Amino acid sequence: MSDTPSLRDAALHYHEFPRPGKLEIRATKPMANGRDLARAYSPGVAEACLEIKANAENAARYTARGNLVAVVTNGTAVLGLGNIGALASKPVMEGKAVLFKNFAGIDCFDIELNESDPEKLADIVCAMEPSFGAINLEDIKAPDCFIVEKLCRERMGIPVFHDDQHGTAIVVGAAARNALHVAGKSFEEIKIVSTGGGAAGIACLNMLVKLGVKRQNIWLCDIHGLVYEGRSEDMNPEKAAFAQDSDLRTLDEVIGGADMFLGLSGPNVLKPEMVAKMTSQPIVFALANPNPEILPDLAREAAPDAIIATGRSDFPNQVNNVLCFPFIFRGALDVGASEINDEMQIACVEGIAELARATTSAEAAAAYKGEQLTFGADYLIPKPFDPRLVAVVSSAVAEAAMKSGVASRMIDDLEAYRQRLNQTVFKSALLMRPVFEAARAASRRIVFSEGEDERVLRAAQEILEETTETPILIGRPEVIEARCEKMGLRIRPGSDFQIVNPENDPRYYDYWNSYHQLMQRQGVTPDLAKAIMRTNTTAIGAIMVHHNEADSLICGTFGEYRWHLNYVNQVLGGNGFEPHGALSMMILEDGPLFIADTQVRIEPTPEQIAQTVMGAARHVRRFGIEPQIALCSQSQFGNIACDTGSRLRAAIAILDANRCDFTYEGEMNIDTALDPELRDRIFPNSRLQGAANVLVFAHADAASGVRNILKMRSDGLEVGPILMGMGNRAHIVSPAITARGLLNMAAIAGTPVAQYG
């Protein structure tokens, strides 16, 4: 598809290594012993079979069918490659299956069929209905695709969706809605000229009619010119529906006064002089791939105010079906829809369009670094990597299915459903829920020391949208204002949040004087105190908490942890507060695992280890999890006389004396902590039940190493580090933290001081 040798080589290498293809099948149930085998296959499997025989809807309970889609093609119209055959289309279909899984958590089989007869192809697809919850037809040439889809929809009781038609139409509909919003026009009044009478083109026009465009205002052209009444050459019923009663015959003749050009044809079909004949602020959707009907630069030369979309990723406004198909299927499957009807498709259009008009997510901004993602002429539709798509679009589709009567299962609480969908893309969402609920009950003021950082600004907007907390940002007002504007954030300093300007703040005298009083016997002179209160935003934030002008400080988006800790401890330490450990929650595929102490004490004493264990237990309970704490060392229940083992044993004695109300055990190896069967063989009288969910180490190198390995090699998502011992008045994050991570930390900081230390 590309003439660039490096891209070709890289693409082929990607498909071949480390193993051929892009898919594998993974078991979702254990298969480790005879008991598992008896349940998975004979004789236990018969019970599931009988339940389904008694009630077909039970297939969604006992099999993968309710989350399984087939992507079916005969390879007759593959991307821009044409009729390359079923076998050669397999890489594309595998790719489609990967997109289903990655974007919406839907399992998918790609099925390539050597069948060119549309009626026979429909027979084969219909015969597969027992295997799948839905069918995605793909890359079948027109007009055969119309026949196949019609027959399958009539005969099957599950959703059948030809993505080349309807997926393209939905994304075009969303982009068109927002383009008209930008241009100040409406569907009911515009004239549309379209090229391309294939499946996608016809479906797009039908969608635009559903959205309000008058059929008589649509002028369809193909390779032979205008589709007009009485034309016999290369016609079919789908094209004939848009035939005009006109003597005009060419694209050039009909383009005058058009508000919108929709191209799904071939390269260079639309000339600059044709664009010049269109109305002011013309909408030009040149969607042919890989080369559009007109290049955006040429269109803009003819009409500088043109609103342009293409099918390519190297120009703004890429019309990409991945914005639609994973999410419309997700909603359809979750309510057991019998079809994907007009109402569900329009709900998908509206959901996509609405999301583009909202502020861009931090995750999308990170994936498209450097691009301007602010709603307007160059940002009409969201990016595929916007994680909010699954909740916004799928829930809209599910709701439309229920209201239109095609759902077999009802969702009683749509908001809870949206939250569950968010949990599939935001791994921390479920575990953070009790923390957010606690934070909402207490309106606390959170000061961010690095207020100019893009991640902090995005987190501040999410804090205002999702919590009752008040963000306070330390930074230069003009810089923060400009960055909010550039990133398309709705929040503005002064009206939405308070700013502390280190270069010019009326409280400067009070701040440096307070810092000097705290530190005057530790070598800090008045001049040094003044300099620190002009330049050190962590110290400024700590002083704000000290003055009760903020309830908690979050710092550390750049710089070294212990540098920040030094200033936090200088200002906020004492009076019963002392940093005694950093706790990180690592969210892994099989659940959370807490690690401590990763940052604060390099080689803690037994007393300090006991403090860390008790602090970890308190904080773990914040997440609604009962702590099972393992104290980890190379020594195992006294079998090695090593330093870490002896300190951990002494810490356990301290914990025993304190009669702690949580479960802890040690010292032990990590595998012993995580494998109950191994632990039972080595130490059958262990107090732990099941796998440990908290690992506490006697050396920061070990704790930090485990934390980083889980992040880098096990795709672990970190929530934290949580600074223990400071009464929830300060937390120091790592430079790798995301905007979502800062939001999570703000929720943790948003819990009242008296509740957690």
N, C-alpha and C positions, 0 to 999 in steps of 0.2 A: 504493500500500500504506500510505501514511501521510497523515494529515490535516495535517501540519506543512508549510506552504508552503515554508519555507526548505529543508527536507530534500528536498521534491519537486523544487524548482528545482535544487538542487545535484546530485541524482541524475540528472536529465535532462541537465544540463550535462556531467556526468561521462561519460555515454554518447555525447554528440554531439561533444565537442571533445577534442583537436585534430583528430581524425578520427573518423567514426562507428564505433560498436562497440567491442568489447574485445579483438579478436583480429586477428592478421595472420599471413601465412605468410612465413617467412624461409628462404632457401637455406642449407644447411649446407656446401656445397662451392663453391669459386671458379667464377666464370663470367666470365672477363676476356678470353679470347682463343679462337682457333680450336681450340687443343689442348684446352682445357677443354670446349668444345662437343662435340668429337669423343668425349670420354670420357663426358660426361653424357648425350648423346643418340646419334644415329647417327654412326658405326657401333659405338662402344664399348659402348653400353648393351646390345647383343645378348649380350655375354659374360655379363653379370649375369643376363639372362633365361634363358640356357641352363643356368647353374648352378642356378637355382631349379627349372627344369623337371626337371633330373636329381635334385634333392633338395629337397623343399618346405621343409625346415628352413633352407635357405640364404636364405630370404626375410628371416629375422631378421639375417643377416649383410650383405646387400646392399641392403636397403630399410629404410624407417622403420617397417615393420609391427610389429616386435617392441617398439616403444615408442609405439604408436599405439592410442588408444581412441576409440570412437565413443560419444557421448552421444546416445541416441535417444529421441524422444518423439513423441506425437501431440497433446500439449497438452490432454489431457482432464482432468487433475487437477493443475494448476500451483500449487504452494505453497498459499497461502490464497485463491487467485483462482478456483479451480475450472476448469471447461471453457472456456478462453479461446481454444482453437484452436492449431494448430501454429505459425502465423506469430507470434502474440502471445507465444508461449513462448520465442522465440529469444533475447531478452536473458537469460533465466534459464539457458538452455543454454550460451550464450557464457560466462556467469559460471562455470558448472560447469567448463568447459574451462580457464578461467584458474586456477581452484583446483587442478586436476590439474597444471598446469604449474608454478605457484608453489610448491606444497607438496611435490610429488614428482618434478618434472622430466619428467612424462609429456605427450607431445604428444596433442592431442585435437581431433577435429572434432565440431562439434554438428550433428546431423541431425534436422530437424523434418519429419515426414511427415503428409500429409493422408490418413490412413487410420484409420477408426474400427472396422473389423472386426478383432477380435483375431487371427483366423487369417491374414487377408491381411497384417496388420502383421507377424506372425511370419515369413511368407514373404519379405517385403521385407528384414527384418533378417538372416535366414539367408543371403540372396543376397549380402550384403555381407561375408561371412566372409573372402574373399581380401584385402580391403583392410585389415583391422584385427587387432590382437593380442588385443583384448577388447572386449566390448560392455557399456556401462552404460545400462540401461533407466531412464527417468526420467519421472515425472509422467504415468503412465498410470493411468486410473481402475480401481478394483476393481469387479467381479472380473476385468475384462479383463486386468489386469496378471498375474494368476496364470496365465491361459491362454497369454499371450505368452511369459512366462518359461519355462514348462514346455516349450512346443514348441521354443523356441530352445535350451534346455539339452539336450534330447533329440537335436537335429539338428546342433548345431554342435560343433566340436572346440576351441573357444576359450572362455575364461571369459565367462559371461553373468551379470550381477549387477544385480538391480533395487534400486537404492539406497534408494528410499523404503521398501521392505520391510526388506532385510537390513542396510543401513547404519544405519538407525534402530535396528534390533534389536540390533546390535553395540554401539552407544554406550549404549543403555539397559542392556544386559547388563553393561557395564563399570561404569556408574554404580550399578546395583543391587548388584553385587558389593561395591563399596566402601561403599555405604550400609549394607549388612548387616554389613560389617566394623566400621563405626562403632557400629552398634546392638547388636553382639554377637549376631547371629542368623545362621541358615544358610538356604540355598535349600530344603533338604529339609523344613524345619519351618514355613515361612511360608504364610499365606493371602493371596492376591492377588485384588483386585477391579479389573476393567478396564472402561473405557468406550471404545467405538470398535471396530467390527468390520471396519474397512477393511484395506487391505493392510499398512500399517505396524503396526496394532494386532495383527493375527493373527501377523505375523512376530515381533513382540516376545514374544508369549506362547510361540510355538514355541521361540524362543531361550532363554527362561527355563526351559522344560521341559528343554532340552538341558543347561542349567547345574545342574539338579537339582530344580527345583520339581515337585511332584507335580501331575499334571493334574487330579486331583479337588479340589485346593486352589485352583483358578483359577475365578473367577466372572466371566464375560464379560457385560457389558450393552451394549446399543446404544440407538438412539433409541426402540425399542419396549419396552425393559426387559430383563430377564434373558433370556439365551439358554438355553432349557431343552429337555429332551427332549420331542419331540412338537410343538414350535413349528413352524408352517409359514410365518409371515409373514416376508418379507425374509430368507430363509435361503439358505445355500450350503454346500458341503461343508467349507469352511475354518472357518466359524463352528460348524457342527454338531459338529466335533471337540471343542469346548469346552462342549457343552451339559450342563447339570446336571440330575440327577433331583431336582427340588425343587418345592415349592408356592410358594416365594417368587417375586416378580415384579418388584420395583423395586430400584433402586440403594440407596435408603434402607433397604430390608429386608435386603439382603445385606452391607452395609458393616460391620456390627457385628463386632468382633474381628479385622478385617483388619489385617495387618501392613504391607501395601503397597497403595497405589492407583496404578494406571497409566492415565493419561488421554491418549487420542489422538482426541478427539471435538470438543468445542466449548466456548465460554465459559460459565462459571458453572454447570457441570453438577454440580460437587461443592460442597455447602453446608457452612458451618462446623460445623453441628450433626452432619453426617455424619462429619467428621474427628474430632469429639469421641467418636464411638462406636468408633474404631479403637483398637488396642493402644497401650501406651506406646511412645514414640519411633517414631511412625508414619512410614513412608516415603511421601511424596506426590510422585509424578511427574506434574505437570499440564502436558502437552506441547503442547496445542492452541496454534496460532499464528494471528494475533498475540496473541489474548487467551486465557489459560489457563483450565482448568476451575475453578480457584480461584486467587485472587491469594495470593502467599506471606504477606503480612501478615495476611490473614484466616485462613489455615491456622494460622499461629503463635498467633493469638489463641485459637483452639480447642485447640491442642496446642502449647504453648511449646517442647517438645522435638522437634518434627517435623523430619524431614530432607527437604528440598524441592528438586526440580529442575523447571525449565521449559524451554521452547524459545526463550526470549528472552535476549538478551545483556545486558539491564539488570538481571537478577537473577543470583544465584550459580547455579552448576551448569547452564549452558546445554547441553542435549543437542543437539549439532550434528554432522551427518553428516560434516563436513569432518575430524573426528577419525578417520574410518574410511576413506572410499572412496579417497583418493589413495594411502594406504599399503597397503591390501589389494591394490589393482591393481598397485602397484609390486612387491610381493613376488611376485604371480602372474606378471607379465610377465617378471621376471628369471629365473624357473625354467622359463618356457614351459609354465605349467600349462594343462591342458585344461579345467579348471573351477575354481570357487571352492566348495570343499566345506565340510562342517560343521567338520572339523578346522581348516581355515584360518580360518573365522569365529571359532571359539572361541579360537584363538591370537591373533587380533586383539583380542578381548575382554580376554584376560589381559594382553596387552601394554599396552593403554590403561590398564587398571586399575592395573597395576604402576607405570606412569610417574607416575600421580597420587600414589601413596604415596611416591615418591621426592621429594627436594628439588626445588623449582621451579627451572627454568633461569633464568639471568640475562636471557636474551633474552626469555622470556615475561614476566618481571617488568617489564622495560623497556616491553614492548608494552602491559601492563595496569597502568600506573603507579597506585599508590594502592590497588589491590585486595589483599585478604589472600589469598595463594596458598599457604596451609599446609594439608596434608591434614587433612580433618575434615568435619563436616556441611556446611560451605559451600564445600568444595573436594573434590568427589568424582571429577572427571575433569579431565585436563589441559586447558590452553588450546590452541586451534588453532595459535597462533604459537610453541608450544614446539618448537624445532628438533630435539629428540631423537626426536620421533615417527617420523620416516621410518626411522631406524636401528632403533629398538626394535621398532616394529610390523611394518615390512616384513620384517625378518629373521625374526621369529617366524612370519609368514605363509609365507615361503619355506621355512623349515624344516618347517613342518607339511605343506606341499605335497609336499615330498620324502619325508617319512616316510609319508604316506598314499598315495603311488604315483601322483599325478596330474602330477608334474613331468616334462617331457621333457628338461630340462637340469639337471645337478646342480651345486651349489655345494660345492666340496670344503672350503673354509676359510670358515666362517660369520663368524669374527671379522674376517677381511680384508674380507668383504662388508660388514659393519657399518661398517668404517672407510671404505670407498668411498662408502657412503650418507651418512656424516657429511660427507664432502668435498663433497657436493652442497649442503649448507646452511652448513657452516663452510668458507668459501673458503680459509682459511689452513691447513686440516688437512693437506693433502698436502705443501705446502711446509714445514710445521713439523715433519713427521715425523722427519727426521734430527736436528733440534735436540732434540726430546723424547727421542729415543733416547739422545743424548749426555748429556742432563740426568739420565736415569734411572740412568746409570752412575756418577753422582757425587752423593751425598746432601749438598746444600749448604743453608745457612741463608739465607733471603731475608727481609730486614726491609723492611716497608712503612711509610713515614713517615706516611701518612694512613690509619691502621688503623681509623678509625671509618666510613670511606666504605663505602656499600653495595656498590659494585663491588669494593672490596678484600675485603670479607667473603665475597662470592660466589666471587671468585677464590681465596681461601684454601681454601675447601672443595674447589674443583676441583683445586687443587694437591695437596691431601692424597689425593684420589681418583685422580688421573692421573699423579702423579710421586712420586719419593722425596724431594722437597725438604721442608724444614721452614719454614713461614711464621712470621715474628715480626711482631706488629702493635704499632705505637705508638699508644696511645689510652687513654681512660678505661675501666677494666674494666666498670663498671656500664653505660656506654653501649653498648659492644660486646656485652655479654651480652643487653641488651634488644633490640638490633637483630637479633642472631642469632635470638632467640626470635620476634620479629615476622615475620621473613622466612621462618621455617620451616626454617632451616638446622640441620643435625645437629651441626655443630661447636660447641664451647664453649671459652671461654678457660680456660687452666690445664690442661685434660685433653688438648685437641687441638692447641693452639698456645700459644706464650709471648706474654705482653703486657708491654710497657714502658709504665708509667704515668708520663707527664711530670709529673704533680702530686705523685706520691709513689713514688719508686723508690729502693731502698737503694744503687744505684750512682750516685746523683745527684752526690755529692761527687767521685767519680772522673771522672765525665763532664765536669763544668764545669772541673775542674782540668786535665784533658787539653786541653780546648778553649782554656783560657787559656794554657797553655804553648805551644800551636801559634800563637796569635794575639797574644801579649802585645807583640810588636814591631810589630804593625799596628794599635795603638790600642785593643785590647780590654782593658778593666780586669776585675778579678775580679768586680765587681758585674754588668758587662755579660755576662760569661761565664755567671754564674749565671742571669741573666734568659733568655739564649738557650737554655740547657739546660732551662728550665722551659716554654718557649713554642715553640721552633723544632724541629719534629719532623724536618725534613730534616737539620738539624745533629746531632740526637740519633742518627738512623740512621747518619749518616756516622761519628760517634764509635764506634758499635757495630762497624762494619766495621774502623775503625782499631784497636780493642781486640781484634779477632779474635773477637768475640762473634756476628758475622754475617759471611757471605761476600760478600753483595752487597746493595745498597740499591736500592729502587725508590720513586721519589717523583714528584710533579708532577700528581696527579689534580686539583689546583686550583692556581692561582697561575701566575706567569710563568716560562718556562723558564730564563732567565738568572738570575733570583733564586735558584732552586734550584741552578743551576750554580755560583754564587758560593760557596755553603756546601760543596758537594761538592768543589770545587777547593781551598778553604781547608783542609779536613781530609784529603782523600785525594790531593791533588796532590803533586808532588815525588817524589823517589826514582825517577825514570824514568817517572812517570805524569803525563800532561798531556792535558786534553781537546783533541782535534784534529779533531772533526767529529761531526755527527749524521747517521746513515744511516737512511733510511726505505725499507722494502720496500712498494711499492704493488702489490697483487694486482688485476690487471685481467682483463677477459674473456678476453684472449688470452695471459695469463701474467703473471709478475712483472716489475716494473721498479723498480730501486733508484735513489734520489735522494739526493745529498749536495752540500754540507753545508747542511742546512736550518736550523741553529740556532746553532752554536757561534761561528763566526768570520764577521763581517759581510763584510769584504773581505780574505780570506786572502792571505798572501804566496805566492810560488811554492813555497817550502819547505813551507809549511802545506798548500797544495793537493796537493803530492806525498804528504805524510803522509796526507791524506784518501783519496787514490786507493789507496795501499797498504793502509790500514785497511779500506777498502770491499772490496777484493779478498779479504782474509782473511775478512771476515764473510760475504760472498756465498757463499764456499765452504762455510760452515757449513750452508747450505741444500741442499747437493749440486748447486750450479749453478756452472758455469765462467764467471768474469766476462769480459764483453766491455764495456770501459769507454770511454765517450766523454766527452771534456772539452768542455763546451759553452759557446758564446759567440755574440755577434752576428757576430763575425769568423769567417771560414771559410778555414782553411789559409793564413792570412797575408794575406787580401785586404783587411783593414781594419786601420788602425793605431789600435786602441783599447786602453784600459787592461786590460780583461778578457782580450782576445786575447793581449797581450804577457805577462801573468802566467801564462796557461795554457801558452804556448809555452815559457816558462822552466821551468815545472813539468815539462813533457815532457822537457826536457833533463836535469833531475834524475833522472827515472825511467829515462831511457836509461842514465845513468851508473850507476844502481843495478842494471842488468841484471835487471829484474823478471821473474818467471816467469808473468806473466799478460798478456793482450792489452789494450792501451789505444791510443787514437788521439785526435787533436785538433789544433788547436781547430776546432770545427765547429758548425753550426746543429743544433737539435734534430731537424728533419725529416731532415737528412742522416744523423744518428746512427741514426734508426729505419728509414730506407728504404735498403736495400742497393743497389737499382738506381740511385737518385738519387746515392748516394755514389760508385758506380762511374763514373758519367758525370763527376762533378766532380773526383774524386781516385781514379783507377783503381788506384793503388798502396797503398791503405789497408791497414793491418794488421788491421782489424776483419773478422770473418767473420760475415755476416748482420747482423741488427738488434742494436744495442747493448742490453744489459740493465742497464747502470749509467750514469747521467748524473751527472757531477760539474760543478759550476758554480763560477765565480770570485766570485760574490756571493750572500750568503744570501737576498737578496730574490728572486733568480731561482729558486733551489732551492726555497725555501718556497712561492713562487707556483705553480710547477709541481706540487708536492706537493698543495697545497690545491685546485687546479683538478681534478686527477685524483680527489680525494676527493669533491668536490661535484658535478662534472659528468660524470664517467665511472664513477661508482659504484665507485671504487677503495677497497679495504680496506687500511688501513695496518697494517703490523706495525712497531712502533718508536715513536719514534725510538730507534735504538741509539747509545749514547754510546761513541764510539771513543777509544782512547788511555788509558782508565782501568783496563785490565786486567780488564774485566768486573766491577768492584767497585761500579759505580753506573750506573743508567740513569734518565733523566728522561723521563717520558711526557708526553702532552698532556692537557689537561682533557677532551677529547672521547673519551678511551679508554673502551672497554667492559670488562666483566669478562672476556670472552674475550680481549681484547687484553692485559689484565694477566696472564692465564694464559700467553699467548704470551711476554710479556716475562720472566715468571718462568722459563720454560724456557730462554730466551736467557741469563738471568743464572745459570742453574743449571749452566752449563758451567764446568769448572775454569779458574781464572785463568790458568794457564800456557799454556792452549791458544789463547786468543784475546785480543787487546788492544783 
